[in-house]
Amino acid sequence: MKLEIYESEEALAQTLASTIAAAIRAHPNIVLGLPTGRTPLALYRALVALTREEHLDWSGVRTFNLDEFVGLGDRAVGSYHRFMHENLFDHVSVRPEHIGFLDGRSPDVDAECERYERAIAQAGGIDLMVLGIGANGHIGFNEPCDVLPARTHRVVLEEPTRAANARWFGGNMSAVPRAALSMGMATILNAREVVLMATGEGKVDAVREMMTGGITTELPASFLQLHPRVTVMLDEAAAAGLQA
Ligand code: GLP
């Protein structure tokens, strides 16, 4: 894994936003895999600003988000779909029909997961997958477990993960759904290139184990070691365990 350490979250976000903007200019039909969470907020702010400054054309870009809560509609408070509209999609020229999202309200979860896998394949696969990481080493909503489903699937969320997500529900943990749909690690590893961002001291242990530990379903991010083109972008706080 290629490691890049930045002096601040802002510097990391600016660099990645420039890289993504350059990739969109070079490949106007690029397929992006996108994350939600606190970590990508600075990236999306920087991307929106760059898009305005450079009149970046998103009309050919396709996106697939990593995950979504079960039971939430696309504009529901706390839904990742709403998060993406508010922080990125509503501010760039991406076409609505080019936005790939798991439907958290689908009555047939298995069919919905299969539809998502087909949609990604029909788009030609994901060119650039951008990821965050959970403090317990989860990717998307692939939680630590004994057996990790390879493809897009339904997940029962760990309590710490629900607690970490309460901020999107006005701090009300009881409003956080108990299940989610997520791309599987094989879906993620099929991307041609992967960039993982981690910032803040809360990610120190997960980052260290991901990069230096063995590959284990107990730390799903460790599977990224199998991918030939992964860049890990850290701020100094998240990198502290590597420098020790
Ligand atoms: C969430 C998301 C992940 C995200 C992670 C870290 O639960 N499902 O895709 O990477 O947790 O989030 P944050 O960036 O807020 O720390």
Boltz pocket constraint, residues with backbone or C-beta under 6 A from the ligand:
constraints:
  - pocket:
      binder: B
      contacts: [[A, 35], [A, 36], [A, 37], [A, 38], [A, 39], [A, 40], [A, 66], [A, 67], [A, 131], [A, 132], [A, 133], [A, 134], [A, 135], [A, 138], [A, 139], [A, 140], [A, 141], [A, 161], [A, 164], [A, 165]]
      max_distance: 6.0
